[in-house]
Amino acid sequence: MRHSFYLSLAAWLIRADLRREERVWRRKVSRSAYDIPWNNPYLLRDIGLEADGRAIGRSINEDQHVTRRMHLLRQFISLRIPT
């Protein structure tokens, strides 16, 4: 037995409304993931930022950074094929 046209239309409209609500909710959630709490210094510190928005600091000291950089440069120079 076939459903009436109005019943099919109503079911289609309900599904469309549910999809729209799902899209709105996903958009809201994805935007809130990038919402940074600029007015709360404690939350900023928890995510690794100073009150002015800069990063708190390097995870390694300067000597380790320079050593790693020199090692990578030596590798790059030694891997170049002379032509």
Phi and psi restraints in degrees (range 20) as a CNS / XPLOR table:
assign (resid 1 and name C) (resid 2 and name N)
       (resid 2 and name CA) (resid 2 and name C) 1.0 -93.3 20.0 2
assign (resid 2 and name N) (resid 2 and name CA)
       (resid 2 and name C) (resid 3 and name N) 1.0 140.0 20.0 2
assign (resid 2 and name C) (resid 3 and name N)
       (resid 3 and name CA) (resid 3 and name C) 1.0 -75.0 20.0 2
assign (resid 3 and name N) (resid 3 and name CA)
       (resid 3 and name C) (resid 4 and name N) 1.0 158.0 20.0 2
assign (resid 3 and name C) (resid 4 and name N)
       (resid 4 and name CA) (resid 4 and name C) 1.0 -71.7 20.0 2
assign (resid 4 and name N) (resid 4 and name CA)
       (resid 4 and name C) (resid 5 and name N) 1.0 159.1 20.0 2
assign (resid 4 and name C) (resid 5 and name N)
       (resid 5 and name CA) (resid 5 and name C) 1.0 -62.7 20.0 2
assign (resid 5 and name N) (resid 5 and name CA)
       (resid 5 and name C) (resid 6 and name N) 1.0 -40.6 20.0 2
assign (resid 5 and name C) (resid 6 and name N)
       (resid 6 and name CA) (resid 6 and name C) 1.0 -67.7 20.0 2
assign (resid 6 and name N) (resid 6 and name CA)
       (resid 6 and name C) (resid 7 and name N) 1.0 -36.5 20.0 2
assign (resid 6 and name C) (resid 7 and name N)
       (resid 7 and name CA) (resid 7 and name C) 1.0 -67.3 20.0 2
assign (resid 7 and name N) (resid 7 and name CA)
       (resid 7 and name C) (resid 8 and name N) 1.0 -42.0 20.0 2
assign (resid 7 and name C) (resid 8 and name N)
       (resid 8 and name CA) (resid 8 and name C) 1.0 -64.1 20.0 2
assign (resid 8 and name N) (resid 8 and name CA)
       (resid 8 and name C) (resid 9 and name N) 1.0 -41.2 20.0 2
assign (resid 8 and name C) (resid 9 and name N)
       (resid 9 and name CA) (resid 9 and name C) 1.0 -64.4 20.0 2
assign (resid 9 and name N) (resid 9 and name CA)
       (resid 9 and name C) (resid 10 and name N) 1.0 -42.2 20.0 2
assign (resid 9 and name C) (resid 10 and name N)
       (resid 10 and name CA) (resid 10 and name C) 1.0 -63.2 20.0 2
assign (resid 10 and name N) (resid 10 and name CA)
       (resid 10 and name C) (resid 11 and name N) 1.0 -43.5 20.0 2
assign (resid 10 and name C) (resid 11 and name N)
       (resid 11 and name CA) (resid 11 and name C) 1.0 -63.1 20.0 2
assign (resid 11 and name N) (resid 11 and name CA)
       (resid 11 and name C) (resid 12 and name N) 1.0 -40.6 20.0 2
assign (resid 11 and name C) (resid 12 and name N)
       (resid 12 and name CA) (resid 12 and name C) 1.0 -65.0 20.0 2
assign (resid 12 and name N) (resid 12 and name CA)
       (resid 12 and name C) (resid 13 and name N) 1.0 -41.8 20.0 2
assign (resid 12 and name C) (resid 13 and name N)
       (resid 13 and name CA) (resid 13 and name C) 1.0 -66.7 20.0 2
assign (resid 13 and name N) (resid 13 and name CA)
       (resid 13 and name C) (resid 14 and name N) 1.0 -37.4 20.0 2
assign (resid 13 and name C) (resid 14 and name N)
       (resid 14 and name CA) (resid 14 and name C) 1.0 -64.7 20.0 2
assign (resid 14 and name N) (resid 14 and name CA)
       (resid 14 and name C) (resid 15 and name N) 1.0 -44.1 20.0 2
assign (resid 14 and name C) (resid 15 and name N)
       (resid 15 and name CA) (resid 15 and name C) 1.0 -62.6 20.0 2
assign (resid 15 and name N) (resid 15 and name CA)
       (resid 15 and name C) (resid 16 and name N) 1.0 -40.5 20.0 2
assign (resid 15 and name C) (resid 16 and name N)
       (resid 16 and name CA) (resid 16 and name C) 1.0 -63.7 20.0 2
assign (resid 16 and name N) (resid 16 and name CA)
       (resid 16 and name C) (resid 17 and name N) 1.0 -40.2 20.0 2
assign (resid 16 and name C) (resid 17 and name N)
       (resid 17 and name CA) (resid 17 and name C) 1.0 -66.0 20.0 2
assign (resid 17 and name N) (resid 17 and name CA)
       (resid 17 and name C) (resid 18 and name N) 1.0 -40.2 20.0 2
assign (resid 17 and name C) (resid 18 and name N)
       (resid 18 and name CA) (resid 18 and name C) 1.0 -63.6 20.0 2
assign (resid 18 and name N) (resid 18 and name CA)
       (resid 18 and name C) (resid 19 and name N) 1.0 -41.1 20.0 2
assign (resid 18 and name C) (resid 19 and name N)
       (resid 19 and name CA) (resid 19 and name C) 1.0 -63.9 20.0 2
assign (resid 19 and name N) (resid 19 and name CA)
       (resid 19 and name C) (resid 20 and name N) 1.0 -39.8 20.0 2
assign (resid 19 and name C) (resid 20 and name N)
       (resid 20 and name CA) (resid 20 and name C) 1.0 -64.7 20.0 2
assign (resid 20 and name N) (resid 20 and name CA)
       (resid 20 and name C) (resid 21 and name N) 1.0 -43.8 20.0 2
assign (resid 20 and name C) (resid 21 and name N)
       (resid 21 and name CA) (resid 21 and name C) 1.0 -62.6 20.0 2
assign (resid 21 and name N) (resid 21 and name CA)
       (resid 21 and name C) (resid 22 and name N) 1.0 -38.2 20.0 2
assign (resid 21 and name C) (resid 22 and name N)
       (resid 22 and name CA) (resid 22 and name C) 1.0 -64.3 20.0 2
assign (resid 22 and name N) (resid 22 and name CA)
       (resid 22 and name C) (resid 23 and name N) 1.0 -42.2 20.0 2
assign (resid 22 and name C) (resid 23 and name N)
       (resid 23 and name CA) (resid 23 and name C) 1.0 -63.5 20.0 2
assign (resid 23 and name N) (resid 23 and name CA)
       (resid 23 and name C) (resid 24 and name N) 1.0 -42.6 20.0 2
assign (resid 23 and name C) (resid 24 and name N)
       (resid 24 and name CA) (resid 24 and name C) 1.0 -63.2 20.0 2
assign (resid 24 and name N) (resid 24 and name CA)
       (resid 24 and name C) (resid 25 and name N) 1.0 -43.1 20.0 2
assign (resid 24 and name C) (resid 25 and name N)
       (resid 25 and name CA) (resid 25 and name C) 1.0 -64.3 20.0 2
assign (resid 25 and name N) (resid 25 and name CA)
       (resid 25 and name C) (resid 26 and name N) 1.0 -45.0 20.0 2
assign (resid 25 and name C) (resid 26 and name N)
       (resid 26 and name CA) (resid 26 and name C) 1.0 -62.3 20.0 2
assign (resid 26 and name N) (resid 26 and name CA)
       (resid 26 and name C) (resid 27 and name N) 1.0 -40.4 20.0 2
assign (resid 26 and name C) (resid 27 and name N)
       (resid 27 and name CA) (resid 27 and name C) 1.0 -63.5 20.0 2
assign (resid 27 and name N) (resid 27 and name CA)
       (resid 27 and name C) (resid 28 and name N) 1.0 -41.3 20.0 2
assign (resid 27 and name C) (resid 28 and name N)
       (resid 28 and name CA) (resid 28 and name C) 1.0 -65.1 20.0 2
assign (resid 28 and name N) (resid 28 and name CA)
       (resid 28 and name C) (resid 29 and name N) 1.0 -42.7 20.0 2
assign (resid 28 and name C) (resid 29 and name N)
       (resid 29 and name CA) (resid 29 and name C) 1.0 -67.1 20.0 2
assign (resid 29 and name N) (resid 29 and name CA)
       (resid 29 and name C) (resid 30 and name N) 1.0 -42.3 20.0 2
assign (resid 29 and name C) (resid 30 and name N)
       (resid 30 and name CA) (resid 30 and name C) 1.0 -67.9 20.0 2
assign (resid 30 and name N) (resid 30 and name CA)
       (resid 30 and name C) (resid 31 and name N) 1.0 -34.4 20.0 2
assign (resid 30 and name C) (resid 31 and name N)
       (resid 31 and name CA) (resid 31 and name C) 1.0 -70.1 20.0 2
assign (resid 31 and name N) (resid 31 and name CA)
       (resid 31 and name C) (resid 32 and name N) 1.0 -36.6 20.0 2
assign (resid 31 and name C) (resid 32 and name N)
       (resid 32 and name CA) (resid 32 and name C) 1.0 -70.3 20.0 2
assign (resid 32 and name N) (resid 32 and name CA)
       (resid 32 and name C) (resid 33 and name N) 1.0 -20.3 20.0 2
assign (resid 32 and name C) (resid 33 and name N)
       (resid 33 and name CA) (resid 33 and name C) 1.0 -67.0 20.0 2
assign (resid 33 and name N) (resid 33 and name CA)
       (resid 33 and name C) (resid 34 and name N) 1.0 -26.5 20.0 2
assign (resid 33 and name C) (resid 34 and name N)
       (resid 34 and name CA) (resid 34 and name C) 1.0 -105.2 20.0 2
assign (resid 34 and name N) (resid 34 and name CA)
       (resid 34 and name C) (resid 35 and name N) 1.0 9.9 20.0 2
assign (resid 34 and name C) (resid 35 and name N)
       (resid 35 and name CA) (resid 35 and name C) 1.0 -82.5 20.0 2
assign (resid 35 and name N) (resid 35 and name CA)
       (resid 35 and name C) (resid 36 and name N) 1.0 107.3 20.0 2
assign (resid 35 and name C) (resid 36 and name N)
       (resid 36 and name CA) (resid 36 and name C) 1.0 -90.8 20.0 2
assign (resid 36 and name N) (resid 36 and name CA)
       (resid 36 and name C) (resid 37 and name N) 1.0 130.8 20.0 2
assign (resid 36 and name C) (resid 37 and name N)
       (resid 37 and name CA) (resid 37 and name C) 1.0 -78.5 20.0 2
assign (resid 37 and name N) (resid 37 and name CA)
       (resid 37 and name C) (resid 38 and name N) 1.0 78.3 20.0 2
assign (resid 37 and name C) (resid 38 and name N)
       (resid 38 and name CA) (resid 38 and name C) 1.0 -64.7 20.0 2
assign (resid 38 and name N) (resid 38 and name CA)
       (resid 38 and name C) (resid 39 and name N) 1.0 -24.2 20.0 2
assign (resid 38 and name C) (resid 39 and name N)
       (resid 39 and name CA) (resid 39 and name C) 1.0 -91.9 20.0 2
assign (resid 39 and name N) (resid 39 and name CA)
       (resid 39 and name C) (resid 40 and name N) 1.0 4.3 20.0 2
assign (resid 39 and name C) (resid 40 and name N)
       (resid 40 and name CA) (resid 40 and name C) 1.0 -121.3 20.0 2
assign (resid 40 and name N) (resid 40 and name CA)
       (resid 40 and name C) (resid 41 and name N) 1.0 101.6 20.0 2
assign (resid 40 and name C) (resid 41 and name N)
       (resid 41 and name CA) (resid 41 and name C) 1.0 -65.4 20.0 2
assign (resid 41 and name N) (resid 41 and name CA)
       (resid 41 and name C) (resid 42 and name N) 1.0 -26.7 20.0 2
assign (resid 41 and name C) (resid 42 and name N)
       (resid 42 and name CA) (resid 42 and name C) 1.0 -71.2 20.0 2
assign (resid 42 and name N) (resid 42 and name CA)
       (resid 42 and name C) (resid 43 and name N) 1.0 -42.4 20.0 2
assign (resid 42 and name C) (resid 43 and name N)
       (resid 43 and name CA) (resid 43 and name C) 1.0 -68.5 20.0 2
assign (resid 43 and name N) (resid 43 and name CA)
       (resid 43 and name C) (resid 44 and name N) 1.0 -36.1 20.0 2
assign (resid 43 and name C) (resid 44 and name N)
       (resid 44 and name CA) (resid 44 and name C) 1.0 -61.1 20.0 2
assign (resid 44 and name N) (resid 44 and name CA)
       (resid 44 and name C) (resid 45 and name N) 1.0 -43.0 20.0 2
assign (resid 44 and name C) (resid 45 and name N)
       (resid 45 and name CA) (resid 45 and name C) 1.0 -65.1 20.0 2
assign (resid 45 and name N) (resid 45 and name CA)
       (resid 45 and name C) (resid 46 and name N) 1.0 -34.9 20.0 2
assign (resid 45 and name C) (resid 46 and name N)
       (resid 46 and name CA) (resid 46 and name C) 1.0 -63.6 20.0 2
assign (resid 46 and name N) (resid 46 and name CA)
       (resid 46 and name C) (resid 47 and name N) 1.0 -34.1 20.0 2
assign (resid 46 and name C) (resid 47 and name N)
       (resid 47 and name CA) (resid 47 and name C) 1.0 -93.9 20.0 2
assign (resid 47 and name N) (resid 47 and name CA)
       (resid 47 and name C) (resid 48 and name N) 1.0 2.9 20.0 2
assign (resid 47 and name C) (resid 48 and name N)
       (resid 48 and name CA) (resid 48 and name C) 1.0 94.5 20.0 2
assign (resid 48 and name N) (resid 48 and name CA)
       (resid 48 and name C) (resid 49 and name N) 1.0 26.6 20.0 2
assign (resid 48 and name C) (resid 49 and name N)
       (resid 49 and name CA) (resid 49 and name C) 1.0 -122.8 20.0 2
assign (resid 49 and name N) (resid 49 and name CA)
       (resid 49 and name C) (resid 50 and name N) 1.0 149.1 20.0 2
assign (resid 49 and name C) (resid 50 and name N)
       (resid 50 and name CA) (resid 50 and name C) 1.0 -78.0 20.0 2
assign (resid 50 and name N) (resid 50 and name CA)
       (resid 50 and name C) (resid 51 and name N) 1.0 175.1 20.0 2
assign (resid 50 and name C) (resid 51 and name N)
       (resid 51 and name CA) (resid 51 and name C) 1.0 -65.4 20.0 2
assign (resid 51 and name N) (resid 51 and name CA)
       (resid 51 and name C) (resid 52 and name N) 1.0 -27.0 20.0 2
assign (resid 51 and name C) (resid 52 and name N)
       (resid 52 and name CA) (resid 52 and name C) 1.0 -89.9 20.0 2
assign (resid 52 and name N) (resid 52 and name CA)
       (resid 52 and name C) (resid 53 and name N) 1.0 1.4 20.0 2
assign (resid 52 and name C) (resid 53 and name N)
       (resid 53 and name CA) (resid 53 and name C) 1.0 101.4 20.0 2
assign (resid 53 and name N) (resid 53 and name CA)
       (resid 53 and name C) (resid 54 and name N) 1.0 -6.4 20.0 2
assign (resid 53 and name C) (resid 54 and name N)
       (resid 54 and name CA) (resid 54 and name C) 1.0 -80.2 20.0 2
assign (resid 54 and name N) (resid 54 and name CA)
       (resid 54 and name C) (resid 55 and name N) 1.0 157.9 20.0 2
assign (resid 54 and name C) (resid 55 and name N)
       (resid 55 and name CA) (resid 55 and name C) 1.0 -67.3 20.0 2
assign (resid 55 and name N) (resid 55 and name CA)
       (resid 55 and name C) (resid 56 and name N) 1.0 148.7 20.0 2
assign (resid 55 and name C) (resid 56 and name N)
       (resid 56 and name CA) (resid 56 and name C) 1.0 -64.0 20.0 2
assign (resid 56 and name N) (resid 56 and name CA)
       (resid 56 and name C) (resid 57 and name N) 1.0 -42.4 20.0 2
assign (resid 56 and name C) (resid 57 and name N)
       (resid 57 and name CA) (resid 57 and name C) 1.0 172.7 20.0 2
assign (resid 57 and name N) (resid 57 and name CA)
       (resid 57 and name C) (resid 58 and name N) 1.0 175.0 20.0 2
assign (resid 57 and name C) (resid 58 and name N)
       (resid 58 and name CA) (resid 58 and name C) 1.0 -76.1 20.0 2
assign (resid 58 and name N) (resid 58 and name CA)
       (resid 58 and name C) (resid 59 and name N) 1.0 150.5 20.0 2
assign (resid 58 and name C) (resid 59 and name N)
       (resid 59 and name CA) (resid 59 and name C) 1.0 -82.6 20.0 2
assign (resid 59 and name N) (resid 59 and name CA)
       (resid 59 and name C) (resid 60 and name N) 1.0 -16.9 20.0 2
assign (resid 59 and name C) (resid 60 and name N)
       (resid 60 and name CA) (resid 60 and name C) 1.0 -124.4 20.0 2
assign (resid 60 and name N) (resid 60 and name CA)
       (resid 60 and name C) (resid 61 and name N) 1.0 157.4 20.0 2
assign (resid 60 and name C) (resid 61 and name N)
       (resid 61 and name CA) (resid 61 and name C) 1.0 -79.9 20.0 2
assign (resid 61 and name N) (resid 61 and name CA)
       (resid 61 and name C) (resid 62 and name N) 1.0 173.6 20.0 2
assign (resid 61 and name C) (resid 62 and name N)
       (resid 62 and name CA) (resid 62 and name C) 1.0 -66.7 20.0 2
assign (resid 62 and name N) (resid 62 and name CA)
       (resid 62 and name C) (resid 63 and name N) 1.0 -36.7 20.0 2
assign (resid 62 and name C) (resid 63 and name N)
       (resid 63 and name CA) (resid 63 and name C) 1.0 -62.9 20.0 2
assign (resid 63 and name N) (resid 63 and name CA)
       (resid 63 and name C) (resid 64 and name N) 1.0 -43.7 20.0 2
assign (resid 63 and name C) (resid 64 and name N)
       (resid 64 and name CA) (resid 64 and name C) 1.0 -64.9 20.0 2
assign (resid 64 and name N) (resid 64 and name CA)
       (resid 64 and name C) (resid 65 and name N) 1.0 -38.0 20.0 2
assign (resid 64 and name C) (resid 65 and name N)
       (resid 65 and name CA) (resid 65 and name C) 1.0 -63.2 20.0 2
assign (resid 65 and name N) (resid 65 and name CA)
       (resid 65 and name C) (resid 66 and name N) 1.0 -46.0 20.0 2
assign (resid 65 and name C) (resid 66 and name N)
       (resid 66 and name CA) (resid 66 and name C) 1.0 -66.0 20.0 2
assign (resid 66 and name N) (resid 66 and name CA)
       (resid 66 and name C) (resid 67 and name N) 1.0 -41.0 20.0 2
assign (resid 66 and name C) (resid 67 and name N)
       (resid 67 and name CA) (resid 67 and name C) 1.0 -61.3 20.0 2
assign (resid 67 and name N) (resid 67 and name CA)
       (resid 67 and name C) (resid 68 and name N) 1.0 -45.2 20.0 2
assign (resid 67 and name C) (resid 68 and name N)
       (resid 68 and name CA) (resid 68 and name C) 1.0 -64.1 20.0 2
assign (resid 68 and name N) (resid 68 and name CA)
       (resid 68 and name C) (resid 69 and name N) 1.0 -40.2 20.0 2
assign (resid 68 and name C) (resid 69 and name N)
       (resid 69 and name CA) (resid 69 and name C) 1.0 -64.7 20.0 2
assign (resid 69 and name N) (resid 69 and name CA)
       (resid 69 and name C) (resid 70 and name N) 1.0 -43.4 20.0 2
assign (resid 69 and name C) (resid 70 and name N)
       (resid 70 and name CA) (resid 70 and name C) 1.0 -64.6 20.0 2
assign (resid 70 and name N) (resid 70 and name CA)
       (resid 70 and name C) (resid 71 and name N) 1.0 -39.5 20.0 2
assign (resid 70 and name C) (resid 71 and name N)
       (resid 71 and name CA) (resid 71 and name C) 1.0 -61.7 20.0 2
assign (resid 71 and name N) (resid 71 and name CA)
       (resid 71 and name C) (resid 72 and name N) 1.0 -44.2 20.0 2
assign (resid 71 and name C) (resid 72 and name N)
       (resid 72 and name CA) (resid 72 and name C) 1.0 -66.4 20.0 2
assign (resid 72 and name N) (resid 72 and name CA)
       (resid 72 and name C) (resid 73 and name N) 1.0 -37.6 20.0 2
assign (resid 72 and name C) (resid 73 and name N)
       (resid 73 and name CA) (resid 73 and name C) 1.0 -65.8 20.0 2
assign (resid 73 and name N) (resid 73 and name CA)
       (resid 73 and name C) (resid 74 and name N) 1.0 -40.7 20.0 2
assign (resid 73 and name C) (resid 74 and name N)
       (resid 74 and name CA) (resid 74 and name C) 1.0 -62.2 20.0 2
assign (resid 74 and name N) (resid 74 and name CA)
       (resid 74 and name C) (resid 75 and name N) 1.0 -41.9 20.0 2
assign (resid 74 and name C) (resid 75 and name N)
       (resid 75 and name CA) (resid 75 and name C) 1.0 -61.5 20.0 2
assign (resid 75 and name N) (resid 75 and name CA)
       (resid 75 and name C) (resid 76 and name N) 1.0 -43.2 20.0 2
assign (resid 75 and name C) (resid 76 and name N)
       (resid 76 and name CA) (resid 76 and name C) 1.0 -63.3 20.0 2
assign (resid 76 and name N) (resid 76 and name CA)
       (resid 76 and name C) (resid 77 and name N) 1.0 -42.5 20.0 2
assign (resid 76 and name C) (resid 77 and name N)
       (resid 77 and name CA) (resid 77 and name C) 1.0 -67.3 20.0 2
assign (resid 77 and name N) (resid 77 and name CA)
       (resid 77 and name C) (resid 78 and name N) 1.0 -39.8 20.0 2
assign (resid 77 and name C) (resid 78 and name N)
       (resid 78 and name CA) (resid 78 and name C) 1.0 -74.2 20.0 2
assign (resid 78 and name N) (resid 78 and name CA)
       (resid 78 and name C) (resid 79 and name N) 1.0 -22.8 20.0 2
assign (resid 78 and name C) (resid 79 and name N)
       (resid 79 and name CA) (resid 79 and name C) 1.0 -87.6 20.0 2
assign (resid 79 and name N) (resid 79 and name CA)
       (resid 79 and name C) (resid 80 and name N) 1.0 -10.0 20.0 2
assign (resid 79 and name C) (resid 80 and name N)
       (resid 80 and name CA) (resid 80 and name C) 1.0 -69.3 20.0 2
assign (resid 80 and name N) (resid 80 and name CA)
       (resid 80 and name C) (resid 81 and name N) 1.0 136.6 20.0 2
assign (resid 80 and name C) (resid 81 and name N)
       (resid 81 and name CA) (resid 81 and name C) 1.0 -91.0 20.0 2
assign (resid 81 and name N) (resid 81 and name CA)
       (resid 81 and name C) (resid 82 and name N) 1.0 119.6 20.0 2
assign (resid 81 and name C) (resid 82 and name N)
       (resid 82 and name CA) (resid 82 and name C) 1.0 -71.8 20.0 2
assign (resid 82 and name N) (resid 82 and name CA)
       (resid 82 and name C) (resid 83 and name N) 1.0 130.4 20.0 2
